[in-house]
């Protein structure tokens, strides 16, 4: 693959344990393991899989319109006629013995009926084509849901890593404030600083502890979000591998545009939906055309059951023929269905074009963001080094009495802020790159 640049490679270490594990601790999961669990357990993946199965059965069922139908039936009929006083429609009374008898008869029947569709205005072959297209559309929908799930897991995995790393930053801020409180207390006891510096250091330590406690809750929420993305109980214990090596390869944007137009599963699904609606219009138009079918029927009726299987050259009837039917008018229903299908075609075409425009715009924005992150991260790294030096000098100035507690606190806050910004930029860049892979349709191929 031709590349224009290779982005940064970072190692992320979050070696701490702020939340006590249960007695049976879980093994830390890698990103790939989290994704595999999600692809197996995520509800949206399961729903998309069932929808794909339904589409496959619909495709198989569409062949019923061209295949013959064959029906076989057996029957038994009990007939009884009571005495009558009528003969030939005239009343004759009870004087005729033959009319005073009860007549009973049992008949057995067998029938076979075969029907074959010959022509139905193109309905059967267009219906087969339509269900095949819908099957492909559901396959792309499944691929799209799979890609969304992978993206969600990646985003929440990296978010959890980021929040854990930020928790380390706040933990370090608490440590610095504790050191400053101890230093201020010692210097106050020596008479080097006023007591107000001690109180100010206590307030600063309290504020840093509050931020640390709030960040612990943020980490726990990020852990729950990742569990949910994997289709697991949000309360289930979860630890992830905190060592990550990441590299990014950035191609020419025109190549990314072309790849997205060819691979994005949601775009391909919309194209299949449009094709399906075009075939729906043809199905609706088929109702204007005549329908031709053939049929064959064979039947037997005898007074004894065994007679159904002997003397087959007697006691039978059969019929064979062609039937033509033509719906000439049904209250404009067929016309309305055709027009509705055409309108839906236009709607889907506009949705397709709108999605394509937004897709390319999104890729351009993500691409520009990635290029900007190169410089942003480099600037933040320089800022972090400067903040560390500022804090070191502020500590030294305060120690020798030429600096104030406010100056030291400001330098400490600048250092904490620089650490936060760099960590956020690094992980936001990774998430941004994953979104770019999703937009061009690579994530579904990777997993």
DRENKOL-836258 format. One record per atom (N, C-alpha, C): x, y, z. Coordinates in steps of 0.1 Angstrom, whole numbers, padded with zeros to 4 digits, always signed. Layout:
// residues N
XYZ
...
***
This chain:
// residues 447
+0008-0012+0000
+0000+0000+0000
+0009+0012+0000
+0007+0021-0009
+0015+0033-0010
+0010+0043+0001
+0019+0048+0008
+0016+0057+0019
+0023+0071+0017
+0017+0081+0023
+0023+0094+0022
+0031+0097+0035
+0027+0091+0046
+0033+0094+0058
+0030+0083+0069
+0039+0082+0078
+0037+0073+0089
+0035+0081+0102
+0024+0080+0109
+0021+0088+0121
+0029+0083+0132
+0026+0088+0144
+0034+0085+0156
+0030+0070+0160
+0040+0065+0167
+0037+0052+0174
+0039+0055+0189
+0029+0051+0197
+0029+0055+0211
+0027+0042+0219
+0033+0042+0231
+0031+0032+0241
+0024+0038+0252
+0013+0032+0255
+0005+0037+0266
+0006+0027+0278
+0010+0033+0289
+0011+0024+0301
+0002+0030+0312
-0007+0023+0317
-0016+0027+0328
-0015+0017+0339
-0003+0015+0344
-0001+0005+0354
-0005+0009+0368
-0017+0009+0370
-0022+0012+0384
-0035+0004+0386
-0040+0003+0398
-0052-0004+0401
-0060+0004+0410
-0069+0013+0406
-0077+0022+0414
-0089+0015+0420
-0094+0005+0413
-0106-0002+0417
-0102-0016+0422
-0105-0020+0434
-0102-0034+0438
-0109-0044+0430
-0102-0054+0426
-0108-0065+0418
-0115-0075+0428
-0125-0082+0423
-0132-0092+0431
-0122-0103+0434
-0126-0112+0442
-0118-0123+0447
-0112-0131+0435
-0121-0133+0424
-0117-0140+0412
-0115-0129+0402
-0103-0124+0401
-0099-0114+0391
-0100-0119+0377
-0104-0110+0368
-0105-0113+0354
-0092-0110+0347
-0089-0118+0337
-0077-0116+0329
-0079-0104+0320
-0069-0095+0319
-0071-0083+0310
-0073-0087+0296
-0083-0080+0289
-0086-0083+0276
-0079-0074+0266
-0075-0079+0255
-0069-0071+0244
-0081-0065+0236
-0077-0055+0228
-0088-0049+0219
-0094-0060+0210
-0086-0068+0204
-0091-0079+0195
-0101-0088+0203
-0098-0091+0215
-0106-0100+0223
-0120-0093+0226
-0119-0080+0229
-0131-0073+0232
-0140-0072+0219
-0134-0071+0208
-0141-0070+0195
-0148-0084+0192
-0140-0094+0194
-0146-0108+0192
-0158-0111+0201
-0157-0107+0213
-0168-0108+0223
-0180-0100+0218
-0178-0088+0213
-0189-0080+0209
-0196-0085+0196
-0188-0090+0187
-0193-0096+0175
-0201-0108+0177
-0199-0115+0189
-0206-0127+0192
-0219-0123+0201
-0218-0113+0209
-0228-0111+0219
-0236-0098+0217
-0231-0089+0209
-0238-0076+0207
-0252-0078+0201
-0262-0071+0207
-0276-0073+0203
-0279-0069+0189
-0273-0058+0184
-0275-0053+0171
-0269-0063+0160
-0258-0069+0164
-0253-0079+0155
-0262-0091+0153
-0268-0095+0164
-0277-0107+0164
-0290-0103+0156
-0295-0091+0158
-0306-0087+0150
-0303-0086+0135
-0292-0081+0132
-0288-0080+0117
-0286-0094+0112
-0281-0103+0120
-0279-0117+0115
-0293-0124+0112
-0302-0121+0121
-0316-0127+0119
-0323-0121+0107
-0321-0108+0105
-0327-0102+0093
-0321-0107+0080
-0308-0110+0081
-0301-0116+0069
-0307-0130+0066
-0309-0138+0077
-0315-0151+0075
-0329-0150+0069
-0337-0140+0073
-0350-0139+0068
-0349-0135+0053
-0340-0126+0049
-0338-0123+0035
-0335-0135+0027
-0326-0143+0032
-0323-0155+0025
-0335-0165+0022
-0343-0166+0033
-0355-0174+0031
-0365-0168+0021
-0366-0154+0022
-0375-0148+0012
-0370-0150-0002
-0357-0150-0004
-0352-0153-0018
-0355-0167-0022
-0354-0177-0013
-0358-0190-0017
-0373-0191-0020
-0380-0184-0011
-0395-0185-0013
-0400-0178-0026
-0392-0169-0032
-0396-0162-0044
-0397-0172-0056
-0391-0183-0055
-0392-0193-0067
-0406-0200-0067
-0414-0198-0057
-0427-0205-0057
-0436-0200-0068
-0434-0188-0073
-0442-0183-0084
-0440-0189-0097
-0429-0196-0099
-0426-0202-0112
-0427-0217-0111
-0426-0223-0099
-0427-0237-0097
-0441-0242-0097
-0444-0254-0102
-0458-0258-0102
-0463-0261-0088
-0476-0261-0087
-0483-0266-0074
-0490-0279-0077
-0489-0288-0068
-0495-0301-0069
-0502-0305-0056
-0515-0308-0058
-0523-0311-0046
-0529-0325-0048
-0529-0333-0038
-0536-0346-0038
-0545-0346-0026
-0557-0352-0028
-0567-0352-0017
-0575-0365-0018
-0578-0370-0007
-0587-0382-0005
-0600-0377+0003
-0611-0384+0000
-0623-0380+0007
-0632-0392+0009
-0641-0392+0019
-0651-0401+0021
-0664-0394+0023
-0675-0398+0016
-0688-0391+0017
-0699-0401+0021
-0706-0397+0030
-0718-0405+0035
-0731-0398+0031
-0739-0405+0022
-0751-0399+0017
-0763-0407+0022
-0773-0400+0026
-0786-0407+0031
-0797-0399+0026
-0807-0406+0020
-0819-0399+0015
-0832-0406+0021
-0840-0398+0028
-0852-0403+0034
-0863-0405+0025
-0875-0411+0030
-0887-0413+0021
-0892-0400+0016
-0898-0401+0004
-0903-0389-0002
-0917-0391-0008
-0925-0381-0009
-0938-0381-0014
-0939-0375-0028
-0927-0371-0033
-0927-0364-0046
-0920-0373-0056
-0925-0372-0069
-0919-0378-0080
-0919-0369-0092
-0908-0366-0096
-0907-0357-0108
-0912-0343-0105
-0911-0339-0092
-0916-0326-0088
-0931-0325-0085
-0938-0336-0086
-0952-0337-0083
-0955-0345-0071
-0965-0341-0063
-0969-0348-0051
-0976-0361-0055
-0972-0372-0050
-0978-0385-0053
-0983-0393-0041
-0980-0387-0029
-0984-0393-0017
-0975-0405-0013
-0980-0414-0005
-0972-0425+0001
-0975-0439-0006
-0982-0438-0017
-0986-0451-0023
-0976-0458-0032
-0965-0452-0034
-0954-0459-0042
-0944-0464-0033
-0942-0477-0032
-0933-0483-0022
-0918-0479-0025
-0915-0477-0037
-0901-0473-0040
-0897-0460-0034
-0907-0451-0032
-0904-0438-0026
-0904-0438-0011
-0908-0449-0005
-0908-0450+0010
-0896-0456+0016
-0886-0459+0007
-0874-0465+0012
-0864-0454+0016
-0855-0458+0026
-0844-0449+0029
-0832-0453+0021
-0826-0444+0014
-0814-0447+0005
-0802-0442+0012
-0792-0452+0013
-0779-0448+0019
-0768-0452+0009
-0758-0444+0009
-0746-0446+0000
-0734-0440+0006
-0722-0447+0005
-0709-0443+0009
-0700-0442-0003
-0694-0431-0006
-0685-0429-0017
-0671-0425-0012
-0661-0430-0020
-0647-0426-0017
-0642-0419-0029
-0633-0409-0027
-0628-0401-0038
-0613-0398-0037
-0608-0396-0048
-0593-0393-0050
-0592-0382-0060
-0584-0372-0058
-0582-0361-0068
-0568-0357-0068
-0563-0353-0080
-0550-0347-0082
-0551-0335-0090
-0545-0324-0085
-0546-0311-0093
-0532-0305-0094
-0529-0302-0107
-0516-0296-0110
-0518-0283-0117
-0511-0272-0112
-0512-0259-0118
-0498-0253-0120
-0497-0247-0132
-0484-0241-0136
-0486-0227-0141
-0478-0218-0135
-0478-0204-0140
-0470-0204-0153
-0476-0198-0163
-0469-0197-0176
-0464-0182-0178
-0472-0173-0176
-0469-0159-0178
-0477-0150-0168
-0470-0141-0161
-0477-0133-0152
-0473-0118-0153
-0469-0114-0165
-0465-0100-0167
-0451-0097-0162
-0443-0108-0160
-0429-0105-0155
-0428-0105-0140
-0439-0108-0133
-0439-0107-0118
-0429-0117-0112
-0429-0129-0117
-0421-0140-0110
-0407-0137-0112
-0402-0134-0124
-0387-0132-0125
-0383-0119-0118
-0391-0108-0119
-0387-0096-0112
-0388-0098-0097
-0397-0106-0092
-0397-0109-0078
-0385-0117-0073
-0380-0126-0081
-0368-0133-0078
-0356-0123-0078
-0356-0115-0088
-0345-0105-0088
-0345-0095-0076
-0358-0091-0072
-0359-0082-0061
-0355-0088-0048
-0359-0101-0045
-0355-0107-0033
-0340-0110-0032
-0334-0113-0044
-0320-0115-0044
-0313-0102-0041
-0318-0091-0046
-0312-0077-0043
-0314-0074-0028
-0326-0077-0023
-0328-0075-0009
-0319-0084+0000
-0317-0096-0004
-0307-0104+0003
-0293-0098+0004
-0289-0092-0008
-0276-0086-0008
-0276-0073+0001
-0287-0066+0001
-0289-0054+0009
-0287-0058+0024
-0294-0069+0028
-0293-0073+0042
-0279-0078+0045
-0272-0083+0035
-0258-0087+0038
-0249-0075+0040
-0252-0064+0032
-0244-0052+0035
-0248-0045+0048
-0261-0047+0052
-0266-0041+0064
-0259-0049+0076
-0257-0062+0075
-0250-0070+0085
-0236-0065+0086
-0230-0063+0074
-0216-0058+0074
-0215-0044+0080
-0225-0036+0078
-0225-0022+0083
-0226-0023+0099
-0236-0031+0104
-0237-0033+0118
-0225-0039+0124
-0219-0048+0117
-0206-0053+0123
-0195-0042+0124
-0195-0034+0114
-0185-0023+0114
-0188-0013+0125
-0201-0010+0126
-0205-0001+0137
-0201-0006+0151
-0203-0019+0153
-0200-0025+0165
-0185-0025+0168
-0177-0028+0158
-0163-0028+0159
-0158-0013+0163
-0164-0004+0156
-0161+0010+0159
-0164+0014+0173
-0176+0010+0177
-0181+0014+0191
-0171+0008+0201
-0167-0005+0199
-0158-0011+0209
-0145-0004+0209
-0140-0001+0197
-0127+0005+0196
-0127+0019+0203
-0138+0027+0200
-0139+0040+0206
-0140+0039+0221
-0148+0029+0226
-0149+0028+0241
-0137+0022+0248
-0130+0014+0240
-0118+0008+0245
-0107+0019+0247
-0105+0027+0237
-0095+0038+0237
-0100+0049+0247
-0113+0051+0248
-0118+0060+0258
-0115+0056+0272
-0117+0043+0275
-0113+0038+0288
-0098+0039+0291
-0090+0036+0281
-0075+0038+0283
-0072+0053+0285
-0079+0062+0278
-0076+0076+0280
-0080+0081+0294
-0092+0076+0298
-0097+0080+0312
-0088+0074+0323
-0083+0062+0321
-0074+0057+0330
-0061+0065+0331
-0056+0069+0319
-0044+0077+0319
-0046+0091+0325
-0058+0096+0323
-0061+0109+0329
-0062+0108+0345
-0067+0096+0349
-0068+0093+0363
-0054+0093+0369
-0044+0088+0362
-0030+0089+0366
-0025+0103+0368
-0030+0112+0358
-0026+0126+0359
-0031+0132+0371
-0044+0130+0374
-0050+0135+0387
-0044+0129+0399
-0040+0117+0399
-0033+0110+0410
-0020+0117+0412
-0013+0120+0401
+0000+0127+0403
-0002+0141+0408
-0013+0148+0404
-0016+0161+0409
-0018+0161+0424
-0025+0151+0429
-0027+0149+0443
-0014+0148+0450
-0005+0140+0444
+0008+0138+0450
+0016+0151+0451
+0015+0159+0440
+0023+0171+0441
+0017+0181+0451
+0004+0181+0452
-0003+0189+0462
+0001+0185+0477
+0002+0172+0479
+0006+0167+0492
+0020+0171+0495
+0029+0170+0485
+0043+0175+0487
+0043+0190+0490
+0035+0197+0483
+0035+0212+0485
+0029+0215+0499
+0019+0208+0504
+0014+0210+0517
+0024+0207+0528
+0031+0196+0526
+0042+0193+0536
+0053+0203+0535
+0056+0208+0523
+0067+0218+0522
+0063+0231+0529
+0050+0235+0526
+0045+0248+0532
+0045+0247+0547
+0041+0235+0552
+0040+0233+0567
+0054+0234+0573
+0064+0228+0566
+0077+0228+0572
+0083+0242+0571
+0081+0249+0560
+0086+0263+0559
+0079+0272+0569
+0066+0270+0571
+0059+0278+0581
+0064+0276+0595
+0067+0264+0598
+0073+0261+0611
+0087+0267+0613
+0094+0269+0602
+0107+0276+0602
+0106+0291+0601
+0094+0296+0599
+0091+0310+0598
+0095+0316+0584
+0096+0307+0574
+0099+0312+0561
+0087+0317+0553
+0075+0312+0556
+0063+0316+0549
+0052+0319+0559
+0042+0326+0555
+0030+0328+0563
+0021+0316+0564
+0013+0316+0575
+0004+0305+0577
-0006+0304+0565
-0009+0315+0559
-0019+0315+0548
-0015+0305+0537
-0001+0304+0535
+0003+0294+0525
+0000+0280+0528
+0000+0277+0541
-0004+0263+0545
-0019+0261+0542
-0028+0271+0546
-0042+0269+0543
-0045+0268+0528
-0037+0277+0520
-0039+0276+0506
-0035+0263+0500
-0024+0257+0506
-0020+0244+0501
-0030+0233+0504
-0037+0234+0516
-0047+0225+0520
-0059+0226+0510
-0063+0238+0507
-0074+0240+0497
-0071+0234+0484
-0058+0236+0479
-0054+0231+0466
-0054+0216+0467
-0050+0210+0478
-0050+0195+0479
-0064+0190+0478
-0073+0197+0485
-0087+0192+0485
-0093+0193+0471
-0091+0204+0464
-0096+0205+0450
-0090+0194+0441
-0078+0191+0443
-0072+0180+0435
-0077+0166+0438
-0080+0164+0451
-0086+0152+0455
-0100+0150+0449
-0108+0161+0449
-0121+0161+0443
-0121+0157+0428
-0111+0164+0421
-0110+0160+0407
-0106+0146+0405
-0098+0141+0414
-0093+0127+0413
-0105+0117+0415
-0114+0120+0425
-0125+0112+0428
-0135+0113+0417
-0137+0124+0411
-0146+0125+0400
-0141+0117+0388
-0128+0118+0386
-0122+0110+0375
-0124+0095+0377
-0123+0090+0389
-0126+0076+0392
-0139+0072+0387
-0149+0081+0389
-0163+0078+0385
-0163+0078+0369
-0156+0087+0363
-0155+0087+0349
-0149+0074+0343
-0139+0069+0350
-0133+0057+0345
-0142+0045+0347
-0149+0045+0358
-0159+0034+0360
-0170+0034+0350
-0175+0046+0346
-0185+0048+0336
-0180+0043+0322
-0168+0046+0319
-0161+0042+0307
-0160+0027+0306
-0158+0021+0318
-0157+0006+0319
-0171+0000+0316
-0181+0006+0322
-0195+0001+0319
-0198+0002+0305
-0195+0013+0299
-0198+0016+0284
-0192+0005+0276
-0179+0001+0279
-0173-0009+0271
-0180-0023+0273
-0183-0026+0285
-0191-0038+0287
-0204-0038+0279
-0211-0027+0279
-0224-0027+0272
-0221-0029+0257
-0211-0022+0252
-0207-0024+0237
-0204-0038+0234
-0199-0046+0243
-0196-0060+0241
-0207-0069+0244
-0219-0063+0247
-0231-0071+0250
-0230-0078+0263
-0223-0073+0273
-0222-0079+0286
-0229-0070+0297
-0231-0076+0308
-0236-0068+0319
-0227-0057+0323
-0232-0045+0324
-0223-0034+0327
-0216-0035+0341
-0221-0043+0350
-0215-0045+0363
-0204-0056+0363
-0203-0063+0352
-0193-0074+0351
-0179-0068+0352
-0171-0075+0360
-0157-0070+0361
-0150-0070+0348
-0142-0060+0345
-0135-0058+0332
-0122-0051+0334
-0112-0058+0330
-0098-0052+0329
-0093-0053+0315
-0087-0043+0310
-0081-0044+0296
-0066-0042+0296
-0060-0047+0286
-0046-0046+0284
-0042-0031+0283
-0033-0026+0291
-0030-0012+0291
-0017-0008+0284
-0011-0018+0277
+0000-0015+0269
-0005-0016+0254
-0003-0005+0247
-0008-0004+0234
+0003+0002+0225
+0006-0005+0214
+0014+0001+0203
+0006+0004+0191
+0006+0016+0187
-0003+0020+0176
+0004+0028+0165
+0002+0024+0153
+0007+0031+0141
-0004+0034+0131
-0002+0046+0125
-0012+0050+0115
-0006+0053+0102
-0012+0048+0091
-0007+0051+0078
-0018+0059+0070
-0013+0071+0065
-0022+0080+0059
-0020+0080+0044
-0030+0077+0036
-0029+0076+0022
-0033+0089+0015
-0032+0090+0002
-0037+0101-0005
-0052+0101-0004
-0058+0113-0002
-0072+0114+0001
-0080+0110-0011
-0076+0112-0023
-0084+0107-0034
-0085+0092-0035
-0075+0085-0030
-0076+0071-0029
-0086+0067-0019
-0086+0074-0008
-0096+0071+0003
-0110+0074-0002
-0112+0085-0009
-0126+0087-0015
-0130+0076-0024
-0121+0071-0033
-0125+0060-0042
-0128+0047-0034
-0120+0045-0024
-0121+0032-0016
-0135+0033-0009
-0138+0045-0003
-0151+0046+0004
-0163+0043-0005
-0162+0049-0017
-0173+0047-0027
-0175+0033-0031
-0164+0025-0030
-0164+0011-0034
-0167+0002-0022
-0164+0005-0010
-0164-0004+0001
-0174-0001+0012
-0178+0012+0014
-0186+0015+0025
-0199+0007+0025
-0201-0001+0035
-0213-0011+0034
-0226-0003+0035
-0227+0008+0042
-0240+0015+0042
-0243+0021+0029
-0233+0026+0022
-0235+0031+0008
-0240+0020-0001
-0233+0008+0000
-0237-0003-0009
-0251-0008-0005
-0255-0007+0007
-0269-0011+0011
-0279-0001+0004
-0276+0012+0005
-0285+0021-0001
-0286+0019-0016
-0275+0015-0023
-0276+0012-0037
-0285+0000-0040
-0284-0010-0031
-0293-0022-0032
-0307-0018-0030
-0310-0009-0020
-0323-0005-0017
-0329+0002-0029
-0321+0010-0036
-0326+0017-0048
-0329+0007-0059
-0321-0002-0061
-0323-0012-0071
-0336-0021-0068
-0338-0024-0055
-0349-0031-0051
-0362-0023-0054
-0362-0010-0051
-0374-0002-0054
-0376-0001-0069
-0366-0001-0077
-0368-0001-0092
-0375-0014-0096
-0371-0025-0090
-0378-0037-0093
-0392-0038-0087
-0394-0031-0076
-0408-0030-0071
-0417-0023-0081
-0412-0013-0088
-0420-0006-0098
-0424-0015-0109
-0414-0024-0113
-0417-0034-0123
-0428-0044-0118
-0427-0048-0106
-0437-0057-0100
-0451-0050-0101
-0451-0038-0097
-0464-0031-0097
-0470-0030-0111
-0461-0028-0121
-0465-0026-0135
-0470-0040-0141
-0465-0051-0135
-0469-0064-0141
-0484-0066-0139
-0491-0059-0130
-0505-0061-0128
-0513-0056-0139
-0507-0048-0148
-0514-0043-0160
-0514-0053-0171
-0506-0063-0170
-0505-0073-0181
-0513-0086-0178
-0517-0093-0188
-0525-0105-0186
-0516-0116-0179
-0523-0126-0174
-0517-0137-0167
-0522-0150-0174
-0513-0159-0177
-0516-0172-0183
-0511-0183-0175
-0520-0193-0172
-0516-0204-0164
-0522-0217-0170
-0517-0228-0168
-0522-0241-0172
-0526-0249-0160
-0535-0259-0162
-0539-0267-0151
-0543-0281-0156
-0542-0290-0147
-0546-0304-0150
-0552-0310-0137
-0563-0317-0139
-0569-0323-0127
-0574-0337-0131
-0573-0346-0121
-0577-0360-0123
-0585-0364-0110
-0596-0371-0112
-0604-0375-0100
-0611-0388-0102
-0613-0395-0091
-0621-0407-0091
-0631-0407-0079
-0642-0413-0081
-0652-0415-0071
-0659-0428-0072
-0658-0436-0062
-0663-0450-0062
-0670-0453-0049
-0678-0463-0048
-0685-0467-0036
-0677-0475-0026
-0666-0480-0031
-0657-0488-0022
-0643-0482-0022
-0636-0483-0011
-0623-0476-0010
-0613-0483-0019
-0614-0497-0020
-0605-0504-0028
-0606-0501-0043
-0618-0496-0046
-0620-0492-0060
-0612-0480-0065
-0606-0473-0056
-0597-0462-0060
-0585-0467-0067
-0581-0479-0064
-0568-0484-0069
-0570-0496-0079
-0582-0499-0084
-0583-0509-0094
-0592-0504-0105
-0591-0511-0116
-0599-0506-0128
-0596-0491-0131
-0584-0488-0132
-0580-0474-0133
-0585-0468-0147
-0589-0477-0156
-0594-0472-0168
-0609-0469-0168
-0615-0470-0156
-0629-0467-0154
-0631-0457-0142
-0642-0452-0141
-0646-0444-0129
-0636-0432-0127
-0633-0425-0137
-0624-0413-0136
-0629-0402-0145
-0624-0390-0141
-0626-0378-0150
-0612-0371-0149
-0609-0364-0160
-0597-0356-0160
-0600-0344-0169
-0593-0333-0165
-0594-0320-0172
-0581-0314-0174
-0578-0308-0185
-0566-0301-0188
-0569-0289-0196
-0562-0278-0193
-0565-0265-0200
-0556-0254-0197
-0559-0243-0204
-0552-0230-0202
-0562-0220-0197
-0556-0211-0189
-0565-0200-0183
-0558-0187-0185
-0565-0177-0190
-0560-0164-0192
-0569-0154-0184
-0562-0146-0176
-0570-0136-0168
-0563-0123-0170
-0571-0112-0170
-0566-0099-0173
-0574-0089-0164
-0567-0083-0155
-0574-0073-0146
-0575-0060-0154
-0587-0056-0159
-0588-0045-0167
-0590-0032-0159
-0596-0033-0147
-0598-0021-0139
-0601-0025-0125
-0594-0019-0116
-0596-0022-0101
-0595-0009-0093
-0602+0002-0099
-0602+0014-0091
-0589+0022-0090
-0581+0021-0101
-0568+0028-0101
-0558+0023-0091
-0560+0012-0085
-0551+0007-0075
-0537+0004-0081
-0537-0003-0092
-0525-0006-0099
-0517+0006-0103
-0524+0016-0108
-0518+0028-0112
-0511+0035-0100
-0519+0036-0089
-0513+0042-0077
-0501+0035-0072
-0501+0022-0072
-0490+0014-0068
-0477+0017-0076
-0479+0018-0089
-0468+0021-0098
-0462+0035-0095
-0471+0045-0093
-0467+0059-0090
-0460+0060-0077
-0465+0052-0067
-0458+0052-0054
-0444+0046-0055
-0443+0036-0063
-0430+0030-0064
-0420+0039-0071
-0425+0047-0080
-0416+0057-0087
-0412+0068-0078
-0421+0073-0069
-0418+0083-0059
-0408+0078-0049
-0410+0065-0045
-0400+0060-0036
-0386+0058-0042
-0386+0056-0055
-0373+0055-0062
-0366+0069-0061
-0373+0080-0063
-0368+0093-0063
-0363+0096-0048
-0371+0092-0038
-0366+0094-0025
-0353+0087-0021
-0353+0074-0025
-0341+0066-0023
-0329+0072-0030
-0331+0077-0042
-0320+0082-0050
-0314+0095-0043
-0323+0103-0038
-0319+0115-0031
-0312+0111-0018
-0317+0101-0011
-0310+0097+0001
-0296+0091-0002
-0295+0084-0013
-0282+0079-0017
-0272+0090-0020
-0277+0099-0027
-0268+0111-0031
-0264+0119-0019
-0274+0121-0010
-0271+0128+0003
-0261+0121+0011
-0263+0108+0013
-0254+0100+0021
-0240+0100+0015
-0239+0099+0002
-0226+0099-0005
-0219+0113-0003
-0226+0124-0004
-0220+0137-0002
-0215+0138+0013
-0223+0134+0022
-0219+0135+0036
-0208+0126+0039
-0207+0114+0033
-0196+0105+0035
-0183+0111+0031
-0183+0116+0019
-0171+0122+0014
-0166+0134+0022
-0176+0142+0027
-0173+0153+0035
-0168+0149+0049
-0173+0138+0054
-0168+0133+0067
-0154+0128+0066
-0151+0121+0054
-0138+0116+0052
-0128+0127+0051
-0132+0138+0044
-0123+0150+0043
-0120+0156+0057
-0131+0157+0065
-0129+0163+0078
-0120+0154+0087
-0122+0141+0087
-0114+0132+0095
-0099+0132+0090
-0098+0132+0077
-0084+0133+0071
-0077+0145+0075
-0084+0157+0074
-0078+0169+0078
-0074+0169+0093
-0083+0164+0101
-0081+0163+0116
-0068+0155+0119
-0067+0143+0111
-0055+0135+0114
-0042+0142+0110
-0042+0149+0099
-0030+0157+0096
-0027+0168+0106
-0038+0174+0111
-0036+0184+0121
-0031+0178+0134
-0035+0166+0138
-0031+0160+0150
-0016+0158+0150
-0009+0156+0139
+0005+0155+0139
+0012+0167+0145
+0007+0178+0141
+0013+0191+0146
+0008+0194+0160
-0005+0191+0163
-0010+0194+0176
-0003+0186+0187
+0000+0173+0184
+0006+0164+0194
+0021+0169+0196
+0027+0173+0185
+0041+0178+0186
+0041+0191+0195
+0032+0200+0192
+0031+0212+0200
+0028+0209+0215
+0019+0199+0217
+0016+0196+0231
+0027+0189+0238
+0035+0182+0231
+0047+0176+0237
+0057+0187+0242
+0059+0197+0233
+0067+0208+0237
+0062+0216+0248
+0048+0218+0248
+0042+0225+0259
+0044+0217+0273
+0043+0204+0272
+0045+0196+0284
+0059+0198+0290
+0069+0197+0281
+0082+0199+0285
+0084+0213+0292
+0078+0223+0285
+0079+0237+0291
+0072+0238+0304
+0061+0231+0305
+0053+0231+0318
+0061+0225+0329
+0067+0214+0326
+0076+0207+0336
+0087+0216+0341
+0093+0223+0331
+0104+0232+0335
+0099+0243+0343
+0087+0249+0339
+0081+0260+0347
+0079+0256+0361
+0073+0244+0363
+0070+0239+0376
+0083+0237+0384
+0093+0231+0378
+0106+0229+0385
+0111+0243+0390
+0111+0253+0381
+0116+0266+0385
+0108+0272+0396
+0095+0271+0395
+0086+0276+0405
+0088+0270+0418
+0091+0257+0418
+0094+0250+0431
+0107+0256+0437
+0117+0258+0429
+0130+0263+0433
+0128+0277+0439
+0121+0286+0431
+0119+0300+0435
+0111+0300+0449
+0101+0291+0450
+0094+0291+0463
+0103+0287+0474
+0111+0277+0472
+0120+0271+0482
+0130+0282+0488
+0135+0290+0478
+0145+0300+0483
+0138+0313+0487
+0124+0314+0486
+0117+0325+0491
+0115+0336+0481
+0119+0335+0468
+0117+0345+0458
+0104+0343+0450
+0097+0332+0452
+0085+0330+0445
+0073+0328+0455
+0061+0330+0450
+0049+0329+0459
+0042+0316+0457
+0033+0313+0467
+0025+0301+0466
+0016+0301+0454
+0011+0313+0450
+0002+0314+0439
+0009+0311+0426
+0022+0316+0425
+0030+0313+0413
+0032+0298+0412
+0035+0291+0423
+0037+0277+0423
+0025+0269+0419
+0013+0274+0425
+0001+0267+0421
-0003+0268+0407
+0000+0280+0401
-0003+0282+0387
+0006+0273+0378
+0018+0272+0382
+0027+0263+0375
+0023+0249+0376
+0018+0245+0388
+0013+0231+0389
+0001+0228+0381
-0008+0238+0380
-0020+0236+0372
-0017+0236+0357
-0007+0244+0353
-0003+0244+0339
+0003+0230+0336
+0011+0224+0345
+0016+0211+0342
+0005+0201+0341
-0004+0201+0350
-0015+0191+0350
-0023+0193+0337
-0026+0205+0333
-0034+0208+0321
-0026+0203+0309
-0013+0205+0308
-0005+0201+0297
-0005+0186+0295
-0005+0179+0307
-0005+0164+0306
-0019+0160+0301
-0030+0166+0306
-0043+0163+0302
-0045+0165+0287
-0040+0176+0282
-0042+0179+0268
-0035+0170+0259
-0022+0166+0263
-0015+0157+0254
-0021+0143+0254
-0025+0138+0265
-0032+0125+0266
-0044+0125+0257
-0053+0135+0259
-0065+0136+0251
-0062+0137+0237
-0052+0145+0233
-0049+0146+0218
-0045+0133+0213
-0036+0125+0220
-0031+0112+0215
-0043+0102+0213
-0051+0101+0223
-0062+0091+0222
-0073+0096+0212
-0076+0109+0212
-0086+0114+0202
-0081+0112+0188
-0068+0113+0186
-0062+0110+0173
-0064+0095+0169
-0062+0086+0178
-0065+0072+0175
-0079+0069+0172
-0088+0075+0180
-0103+0073+0177
-0106+0080+0164
-0101+0091+0161
-0103+0098+0148
-0099+0089+0136
-0087+0082+0138
-0083+0073+0127
-0092+0061+0126
-0097+0056+0137
-0106+0045+0136
-0119+0049+0129
-0123+0061+0131
-0135+0066+0124
-0133+0067+0109
-0121+0071+0106
-0117+0072+0092
-0118+0058+0085
-0112+0048+0092
-0113+0034+0087
-0127+0029+0086
-0136+0033+0095
-0150+0030+0094
-0156+0036+0082
-0154+0049+0080
-0160+0056+0069
-0156+0050+0055
-0144+0046+0054
-0140+0040+0041
-0143+0025+0040
-0148+0019+0051
-0153+0005+0050
-0142-0005+0053
-0132-0002+0060
-0121-0012+0062
-0123-0020+0075
-0130-0014+0085
-0132-0021+0098
-0138-0035+0096
-0148-0036+0088
-0155-0049+0086
-0146-0059+0080
-0136-0054+0072
-0126-0064+0066
-0116-0068+0076
-0113-0060+0086
-0102-0062+0095
-0106-0073+0106
-0120-0074+0108
-0124-0083+0119
-0136-0092+0113
***
